[in-house]
Amino acid sequence: MQTDVILPLVGYLLLVFGLSVYAYRRRQKGNFLNDYFIGDRSMGGFVLAMTLTATYISASSFIGGPGAAYKYGLGWVLLAMIQLPAVWLSLGILGKKFAILARKYNAVTLNDMLYARYKSRLLVWVASLSLLVAFIGAMTVQFIGGARLLETAAGIPYDTGLLIFGVSIALYTSVGGFRASVLNDAMQGLVMLLGTIILLAGVIHAAGGLHAAVDTLKNIDPKLVAPEGADDILSAPFMASFWVLVCFGVIGLPHTAVRCISYKDSKAVHRAIIIGTIVVAILMFGMHLAGALGRAVLPDLKVPDLVIPTLMVKVLPPFAAGIFLAAPMAAIMSTINAQLLQSSATIVKDLYLGMQPHALKNEKRLARMSSLSTLILGLLLLLAAWRPPEMIIWLNLLAFGGLEAVFLWPLVLGLYWERANAHGALSSMVAGAVCYTVLATADWHIFGLHPIIPSLLISLAAFWIGNFFGERGASTSAATELNSK
């Protein structure tokens, strides 16, 4: 183990726990469900931008994405910038309308929003189970990324690193809840920015300058500096699929959508769109370029996902590497705590209270159940991450696609189509989930497209067809009110 690298990381983790304890003490003064799961809707613009960015940017962006850029070259850096409008799309499309409806119905979870709009318990159950299944895959990816980071950068064995990483996140999330999550996200967003800039500068310096790095890549494989990338992977259908999967489809991700019901006012949304877009641009460009140019410094890595942690150790002094090891750790931790909270909220608020509504009065029991379910889920994910695949980006994209296929159209059309009803939304969810599962499992790419595109098209068609079999009425009253504002 590398003590100089580990000591700053320990200090960082202690700071994270300190913020969680602070959030726990603040929580004692307010309504438990509102505070634990959405922080009493008190986020300002800067915090909203950072928590949305930190939640969206994950192990895939700091580990898997740069690993793909290492393997496929500078073309993947260009591809990564497709994600630039993600914050603008999420806050712009959901944003204000989502928040108005959430406040009217005192919605705490995404499924609260769906029930308020469609008045269907069956739809909530389907959404809840879909969310839990997809989040298990998504969070497993994050645990793998964190353990690999500790293994490579700090010399901690994978299994030991997985235990340290997993137990730390499970504990601080279960104690602090949403407020701890967003406070840590704000801090972690700043750490990610600083770490990205420092690491990219170190990689360019180690490669002998930008020009020399590009020449080295060209000597290794001319395709590494070509727009189509190594193995000609960046075809038009692939890029279109990637844009839908990691940019437009992000609107349907529950852990980013719930941020849209947790902010303070309209001014916070406007500031967050600007700040968040700038932060995403810097992080995406910086980390993926570092991964691509890293091949000029480390030409023979057998596992591409190890490029960022390996570069940190190689191009930075040990103590500095320990400090900036917190950047990818921050990206991973912020995504996991958001998804853990959503999973816990689904279990406690949507499933348990859906069956036992009278239990809402027993806040002490709800507090214990929420913290315990968050902790147990985190520990169970350790088992799922024990034997990782070689490249985690594909597993992460698989989980992303599943969530988007289920939630995108019920969320967007529920807000903007007055005639949308529960039959249409439920048909869309089931069709999207089944189609995506079949295409992804069989690895079928119709016309070279990722399964997410045909799945979303079929899901949209199912919504339209199913809508004819439902009735307008209570489920459209919220949309009518929103569209009249």
N, C-alpha and C positions, 0 to 999 in steps of 0.2 A: 504493500500500500504506500501511496505517496502522501506523507503527512502534510507537506506544504500545500497540497491541493485540497486535502480533506478539511483542514482547519477553517478556511474561509467559508466552506460549504456548511460546516456545522454552525458557524455564526449566522449564516443566512437562514438556516432552518429554525434556529432559536428566535430570530426576528419574526418569522412566519407564525410560530406558535404564540409569540407575544401579541401579535395583532389578533389572533384567534381568541385569546383570553380577553382582550379588550372588547371584542365583538360580543363575547358571551356575557360580559358584565352589562353592556348596553342593552342586551336582549331582555334582561330581567325586568326592565321598566315598561315594556310594550306588549302588544298582542303577540302570542307565540307564533302562530302560523304565518301571519303577515311579516313578522320580523325574521324568523328563521329561514323562510323560503324566498322572500322578495325584499327584505331589508326596509320594510315600511315605505316603499316607493320613494326613496329619498336621494337617489343618485343625481349628482350634477353632471354637467357636460363632459368635463375632463375624466371623471371616474367612469361615466357611461362609455366613453370612447375607449378607455383602457380596458375595461372589463369585457366589452364586446370584442375588441381586438385580441386580447389575451385568451379569451374563450375560443375564438375561431382559430387562432394560430396555435398549433399543437405539436405533438411529436412528429407528425407528418411534415410540418413546415420546417422544423429545426433538425430533424433526423432523417426522415424518409425522403422529403423533397430534395434537400441537398445531396442525399445519397443517389437519387435518380439523376440529378444534375452531374454528379461525379461520373456516373455510368454513361449518360447519353450526351453530355456536353452543353455548350452555351445555348443551344436551341431550347433546352429545358428551362433556362433562366427566362427566356422570352415567354415561354408557355406559362411559367409561374405568375407572370405579371397580369395574366388574364383575371386573377383574383382581386385586382385593384378595386373594382367597384363594390366589393362584397358588403362593406359597412354601409355605404350609401344606399344600396338596394334594400338591405335589411331594415334600416331605420326609415328610409323613404317610403317603402311600400307598406310595411306594417305600422311602424312609428305611432303617429298621433291617433289614428282610428283604433288601433289595437289598445292603446292606453285608455282611451275614452270608454271603450266597452269593458275593460278590466276594472276600472274604477266603479262603473255603474253596477257591476255584478260582484264586486269585491273578489275578483278572480285572483287566485294565488298560483295556480299552475296553468300550463297550456291546455290541459284537459278541462279545466274550469271554463276556459274560453270557448272550447268546442261545445261543451254542454250548454252554456249560456246562449250560444248561437243556434244550435241544432236541436236542443231538448231531447237528446237520445242517450240513454244509459248504455245501450249496446255499442254505440259508436265510441263512447268513452272507454269501455272495456277493450275493444279492439285497438284503440289508440294506445292505451296503457301497456298492453302486452307487447305490441309492436315496438314501443319505445324501450321497454326493458330489454327485449331480445337484442335490438340494435345497439343499445348502449353497452351491453356486455362486451360485444365485439369491439366497439370503439374505445372503451376504457382499457380493455386488454392491450390494445396497441400502445396506449400511453404508458402503461406499466412496463411493457417491454422496452420502450424507448428510454424511460428513466433508468432502468436497470443496466441497459447497454451503455448509457452515458457514464454511470458510476464505474462500470467495469473497465471501460477504455480510458477514461480521463483520470480516475483516482486509483486504479489498480485493485478495486474491490471485486471479488468473484461475483458472477452474475446472480447466483441464488441469494447471496448475502445482500447484494445491492437491491435486489427485488424486495427483500424483506424490509430493509431500512426505508426504502422509498415508499412502498405500499403502506406500511404501518404509519409512517409520518403523515401521509396525505389523509388516510382514513381517520386518524385521530384529530387533526386540526380542522378538517371539514365537519366532522360530527360535533365538535365542541362549538365552533364559531358560527356555523350556518352561512346564510347568504351574505350577511354583512362582512364576515371574515373573508369570504370568497372575493367580494369586490374590492375590499381594502387591499388584500394581497394582490389582486389583479392590477390595481393601480401601481403598486410598487413593482410588481413583476414586469409590467409593460415598460417602465423606465429602465429596468435592468436589461430587458431584452434589447431595447434600442441601443444602449451603451455597449453591451456585449457584442452586438452585431457589427457595429462600426469598428470597434477595436479588433475583432477577429478578422474582418475583411482586410483591414489595413495590414495586419500581421501576415496574412496569407500572401497578399500581393508583394510585400517586402521579402518574404521567404522564397518566393518564386523568381525574384530578381527584377520585379517590375511587371506591369500589366502586359507590355509588349512581349517580354520574354516568356511570360506565362502562356500567352496565346500561341506563340511559336512552338512551345513545348507540347501543347495540346495537339497542334497540327502535326507534329512529328509522330506522336503516339497514334493518332487516327485523324485524318483530315475531316471526317464526319463530325468530330467533336466541336468543330468551329463552324459547321454548316447549319443552316436554319432547320433542316429536317432531322438533325441529330443522328447519333450512332444507330445503326440498324434501321435507318429511315423510319424511326418510330413516330415522328411528328407529322403524320398525315393530316389532311383536312378533316376527315371524320373523327380522328383521335382528338384533335384540338377543339372541335365543336363539342364533343362529348365532355372534355375536360372543363370547358367553360360552363356548361350546364351543371356539371357535378360539383364544382368547387366555387362557383360564383353565383349564378342565378338561383340554383337549387338551395343555396344557403338560407334563403328565406324560409324554407321549410324545416330547418333544424331546430328542434325544441329548445336546446340549451342556449341558442342565440335569440330565438323568438321571445323567450321569457324575459330577456333583458329589456325588451320593448314595453313591458308592463311595469318596470321597476324604476323608471326615472322620475324626476321631480316635476319638470315643466317643459314647455315647448322650447324655451331657450336652451335647455340641456340637450335636446335632440339636435338642434341646429349646430351647436358647438361640437357635439360628438361626431356628426357626419364629417366635418372638416378635419378635426384632429385625428379621428379614426382612420380616414382615408390616407392621410399623410403617414401615419405610423405603419399601416399595412404596406404602403409603397416601400418604405425604407427597409422594413423587416424582410419582405418577400424578395426584393432585389438583392439585398445584402447577403442573406443566408444562402440563397441559391447560387449567387455568383461565387461566394466562398467555396461552396461545394464543387462547382464546375472547375474553378481555378485550382482547387485542392489537388486535382489529379496531376498537375504539374509539379506539386511538392511531394505527393504520395502516389506514385504511378501504379503500385502493385497491391492495393487493398483487395482482399478477397470478398469482404462483406461491405458493400457500398454504404450501408447505414452507419458504419463506424467512422466515416470521413470527418464529420464535425468534431466529435470528441477527440479523435486522433490528432486533428489539426490544432486543437486548443492546447494539447500537451506539447506539440512540436514547435509551434510558432510563438508561444507565449512563455514567459518565465513561470515557474511552478506556482508561486503565490498568486500571480495574476491569472493563471489558468484556473486556480481555485475560485477566484472572485467571479470570473466570467463563465465558469461552469454553471453559475446560477442562471444565466440567460436561457439556455435550452431547458434547464430544470424548471424555470419559471413558466415557460410556454407549456410544458407538459402538466405541471401541477395545476395551472389555472384551468386547463381544459378538463382535467379529471374532477376537480372540485365542483365545477359547474354541472358536469354530467352525473356525478354522485348525488348532488342535491336534487336534480330533476328526477333521478331514479327513486330517491327516498320520498320525494313529494308525491310521486305517482303511487307508491306503495301505501303511504299513510293517508294522503288527502284524497286521492282519486279512487283507490280500491277499498281501503279499510273504512274510511268515513262514508264512502258510497254505500257500503253494506250496513254500517253502524252509525248513522247520522247523529244519534243521541250522544255519542262519545265526544262530540265537539266541545261539550261543556267541561270535560276533564282535561285541562291544559297540562297538568303534570304528567298524565299518562301519554298524551300526544308528544310532549317533549322527550320523554324516555324512548318512546317508539321511534321517533324521527332520528334521534341521535344513534340509537342502537341499530336501526336499519341501515343508516349511512355507514356505520362502522363495520357491520357484518358484510355488506356488499363490497366494501373495499377489501376486506380480508379474503373473500371468496375469489375476487379477481386475481389475487396473488397465485392461486392455483391454476387459473386459466392461462396466466402468462409464464408458467414455469418452463414450457418448451416452446420457444419462439420460432417463427419462420425467418427466412434470410432477409427479406425486404418487407418492412412493415407497411410501406405506403399503399400496397395493394389491399391489405386487410382493412386499413383505415378508410380507403375509398369505397370499399364494399359496404362498410357500416354506414358511411355518409349517404350512399345511394339508397339504402334501405329506408332510412329516415325520411329522405326527400320524397321518395316514391309514395310513402304513406301520408305525409303531412302537408306537402306543398299546396295542392289544389284545395283541400278543405279549409286551409288558412286563408289563402289569397281570395278564392271565390266567395268564401264566407263573409269577407269584408266588403267586396266590391260587386257581388252579384246579388241583388235583392231577392231574386226568385230561388236561390240555392236552398236546398232542404236536406234533411237528414238522410233520406234515401240516396240522394246523389253523392253526399259526402262519404257515406258508408260504402257505396259501390266503388267509389274512387279509391278508398283506402285498401279494400280487399283486392281489387284488380291490380293496383300498383304493387302491393306486397307480393302477390302471387306471381305476377309477370317478372318482377325484378328477381325474385328468388329462383325461378326456373331458368331465366336467361343467365344469371350470374353463376348458378351452380353448374349448368351445362357449358358455360364459357362460350355462349353464342353471341356473335357480334354481327347483327344484321346491317348489311352495307358498311361494315367496318366500324359501326357506332358502338359506344359503350352501352350496356344494358339500361342505363338510366334514361336515355332518350326515348326508346320505344316504350319503356315502362311509364314515363310521364305522359306520353301521347295516349297510351291505352287508358291510363288513369283519368286523363281529362275526358276522353270519350265516354268512359264508364260514368263519370260524374254527370255528364250531359244526358245520357240515356236514363240513368237511375233517377234523375231529377223529375222525369215525367211521371214516375210512379209514386211520388210523394205529394204531399199537400202543402200549399202555402199557408202560413198561419203564424203560430207562436215563434217558430224558428226563424222567421224573417223580420220580426218586429225590431230586433236590435239593428239589423242592417238598414231597415227603413229609417230608423232614428238617426243612424250615423250619416247616411247619405243626405239627410235633410239639413245637416249642420254645415 
